[in-house]
Amino acid sequence: MDHDYAQRRRVALAIAVTAVAGPAAFLLNRGGDEAPTATAPPATVLSTGVALDAAAAPSTADPADTDPLGTAPVGYLAGSTLPEDDAPARIAIPRLAEAVKGVASFSSDISETTRCHAKTSNGVPFNATLTVTNLDNSRSVQCVASVGGPEPTSSDVVLATATFAQIADLTDAPVPVQITWAQA
């Protein structure tokens, strides 16, 4: 028998088996449309408010305390009272004590890169170390609010050209910033 002929027969047989076996395996394996899911037993909520895994402690939760999906109610780790059911969640976000939002620009008149001019009407004290953060890209620089020079009119803070280039492209000026400071 010719070697090429035998090889062609093997390839044709493999294609025929694949063409029949592939869809057959798919149809036989199809079964139901739902995939089997593993459900974990509900967690136990102790009187201290700490939730434990059900495997670690025997279940003491009343079945009436669970929702229709079988999960236990929420446990709280801290606090003296539980919030009301309809009360919105409260998230404590610390507020920066000395911070303002405004716009920053640059000036070639400021020769020292560590110095900047800030509006005193925003509450920025002179000789305070300012952290100027670009709100568009979160880059920040530090400078010292100087006494010399006129107070800026259109911008809340005017930086040296090299300092401004660290937080934004010069063509983007003025840019929105957050100004925070610490008293020197």
C-alpha positions in Angstrom: 0.0 0.0 0.0 1.2 3.5 -0.9 2.5 5.5 2.1 0.7 8.8 1.0 -2.6 6.9 0.4 -2.4 5.4 4.0 -1.7 8.8 5.5 -4.6 10.4 3.6 -6.9 7.7 4.9 -5.8 8.3 8.5 -6.4 12.0 8.2 -9.8 11.5 6.7 -10.7 9.1 9.4 -9.6 11.5 12.1 -11.6 14.3 10.6 -14.7 12.1 10.4 -14.4 11.0 14.0 -13.9 14.6 15.2 -16.8 15.8 13.1 -19.1 13.2 14.7 -17.7 12.9 18.2 -17.4 16.7 18.9 -21.1 17.6 18.6 -22.1 14.3 20.2 -20.0 15.0 23.3 -21.5 18.5 23.4 -25.1 17.3 23.2 -24.6 14.5 25.7 -22.8 16.7 28.2 -25.4 19.5 27.9 -27.9 18.1 30.4 -29.5 21.0 32.3 -28.7 24.6 31.7 -27.8 25.2 35.3 -24.3 24.6 36.6 -24.1 22.8 40.0 -23.3 25.3 42.7 -21.8 24.6 46.1 -23.5 26.5 49.0 -21.8 27.2 52.2 -23.7 27.1 55.5 -24.7 30.4 56.9 -22.3 32.1 59.3 -23.1 32.3 63.0 -23.4 35.7 64.6 -22.4 35.6 68.2 -23.7 38.1 70.8 -20.4 40.0 70.6 -21.3 40.8 67.0 -18.4 38.8 65.5 -19.3 36.5 62.6 -17.7 33.0 62.7 -17.6 30.4 60.0 -20.4 27.8 60.5 -17.8 25.0 60.5 -16.0 26.6 63.5 -19.0 26.8 65.8 -22.4 25.2 66.0 -25.2 27.2 64.4 -27.2 29.2 67.0 -28.9 31.5 64.5 -32.6 31.3 64.3 -33.8 30.3 60.8 -36.2 33.2 60.9 -33.1 35.6 61.2 -31.8 34.5 57.8 -33.0 35.9 54.5 -34.6 33.7 51.8 -31.1 33.0 50.3 -30.0 31.4 53.6 -27.4 34.0 54.7 -27.1 35.2 58.2 -27.7 38.9 59.2 -24.8 41.3 59.2 -22.6 41.3 62.3 -20.9 44.5 63.6 -17.5 44.5 65.1 -17.5 47.9 66.8 -20.1 50.4 68.0 -22.5 50.6 70.9 -25.7 50.5 68.9 -26.8 49.1 65.6 -28.0 51.4 62.9 -31.7 51.5 62.0 -32.8 49.4 59.0 -33.6 52.4 56.8 -30.6 54.5 57.9 -28.1 55.1 55.2 -24.5 53.9 55.7 -22.1 56.4 57.2 -18.5 56.6 56.1 -16.1 58.7 58.1 -13.7 60.6 55.8 -11.1 62.7 57.5 -11.1 66.3 56.3 -7.9 68.1 55.7 -7.8 71.0 58.2 -5.8 73.4 56.1 -6.8 72.9 52.4 -8.4 74.8 49.6 -9.2 74.1 46.0 -8.3 76.5 43.3 -6.2 77.0 40.1 -2.5 77.2 39.7 -0.4 78.9 37.0 3.3 79.7 36.6 5.5 82.8 36.2 9.0 83.2 35.0 9.4 86.1 37.5 9.8 83.6 40.3 13.4 82.6 40.2 13.5 80.2 43.2 11.8 76.9 42.5 11.1 76.5 46.2 9.1 79.7 46.3 5.5 80.4 45.2 2.9 83.2 45.5 -0.4 82.3 47.0 -3.6 84.3 47.6 -3.9 85.3 51.3 -7.7 85.6 50.8 -7.8 81.8 50.7 -6.3 81.7 54.2 -2.8 80.6 53.1 -0.3 82.1 55.6 3.0 83.5 54.4 6.1 81.3 54.8 3.9 78.2 55.0 5.0 75.1 53.2 2.4 74.4 50.5 1.7 71.2 48.8 0.1 71.9 45.5 -1.6 68.8 44.0 -2.9 68.8 40.4 -6.4 67.4 40.5 -6.2 66.2 36.9 -3.3 63.8 37.4 -2.6 63.7 41.1 1.0 65.0 40.8 2.1 67.3 43.6 5.0 69.6 44.5 5.9 71.6 47.5 6.8 75.2 47.8 7.0 78.0 50.4 4.5 80.8 50.2 6.7 83.9 49.8 6.1 87.4 51.1 7.6 89.3 48.1 5.8 90.0 44.9 2.3 91.0 44.0 -0.6 88.9 45.1 -1.9 86.7 42.2 -5.2 87.9 40.7 -6.4 85.1 38.4 -4.8 82.1 40.1 -4.9 80.9 43.6 -1.2 80.0 43.5 1.6 81.0 41.1 4.5 78.6 40.9 8.0 79.0 39.3 8.0 77.7 35.7 10.2 74.6 36.6 8.0 73.8 39.6 4.8 74.0 37.6 6.3 71.8 34.9 6.5 69.0 37.5 2.8 68.8 38.0 1.5 69.8 34.5 2.5 70.8 31.0 3.0 74.5 30.6 0.4 74.6 27.9 -2.3 73.3 30.3 -2.0 76.4 32.6 -4.0 77.2 34.6 -4.8 73.8 36.1 -7.2 72.9 39.0 -5.3 72.1 42.2 -5.7 71.4 45.8 -3.5 73.4 48.1 -2.6 72.1 51.6 -0.2 73.6 54.0 1.6 73.3 57.3 2.7 76.3 59.2 6.5 76.8 59.1 
